[in-house]
Amino acid sequence: MKKKMQKAVITGAAGFIGFHLAQELLKRGWNVIGVDILTDYYDPRIKQKRLALLKKYPTFRFYKINIAKYAALEKVLKTEKPDEIIHLAAQAGVRYSLSNPWAYIESNMLGTLNVFEAAKRLKFPRVVYASSSSVYGLNKKSPMSEGDRADTQISVYAATKKANEALAHSYNHLYSTEMIGLRFFTVYGVWGRPDLALFKFVKNILAGKSIDVYNHGKMKRSFTHVSDIVAGVVALLEQKPQGRNEIYNLGGAEAMPLLDFIKLIEREVGKKAKQHLMPMQAGDVRETVADWSKAHRDLGFVPKVSMHQGIVEFVQWFRANEKFLCTLQEPKQ
């Protein structure tokens, strides 16, 4: 008897992580249903490029809908009847949340409520959803583990992600839908977002422009290659739903100071960066370093891509696509 082909709905499928997850599942023989509204926080043309790559797979379908509109979302889920819902759609970015908090409440909170409510009404056994290392806020402990207190968020973006975790706990308690939240730590890789540090640094260094270095470079991050994030999600999907409510850190193999990160980029690009040293950005935190031992224990998660490997790959990709990437509009602030 032929094994049934698995089907997943991925919200935010035209986004950076959503695209990479969709591509991996398609390669593994899944049916993937992409959902995205293609907002213009950063230039939608890079989202269209990602979608064009996904549309080469015959088992990919795409719906352009706003998940903040409940009826449209429920219609897709009723029509497609997926085995899994992976909810990655969100308004991203810390700085933009200072100027347009409404976008974060609509997308990250109302959109997430709609995903959880649709899963409940349609009796889907599980929702896997994206959270963020930013929920740790002013937590001083490092590395950060899931059992640490996380009630001092310092940006609207982080507050919406923490609110989603609380909402997931409620839905799990009330309706027994399995809720798995994944706290991503500083994800990078090819087809990455133009508002992220690696993209901006490579673009400006190649162009001979200065790069903004916040807190005078006194920052530290668990930079996480997108393929390691995808591997963690796939490992989770290979487990049957058990009615759990869990949160997992998915963080990189190396925690690196920002100035060392810049040196790696300079070495690969072959040019020194003109550094514009700046004070700490409002809403940002000095250090986010992941303790991923829980994900290792439960999911077999082991980040494998070194910073050197990841930056070499990214710079090669950027150079190959430089003409297009340098025409992208600046992300909103």
Secondary structure, DSSP 4 states (H G I P E B T S, - for coil): -PPPPPEEEEETTTSHHHHHHHHHHHHTT-EEEEEE---SSS-HHHHHHHHHHHTTSTTEEEEE--TTSHHHHHHHHHHH--SEEEE------STHHHH-HHHHIIIIIIHHHHHHHHHHHTT-SEEEEEEEGGGGTT---SSB-TTS------SHHHHHHHHHHHHHHHHHHHH--EEEEEEE-SEE-TT--TTSHHHHHHHHHHTT-EEEEGGGG--EEEEEEHHHHHHHHHHHHTSPP-S-EEEEEE--SEEEEHHHHHHHHHHHHTS--EEEE-PPPTT--SEE-B--HHHHHHH-------HHHHHHHHHHHHHHTHHHHTTSPPPP-
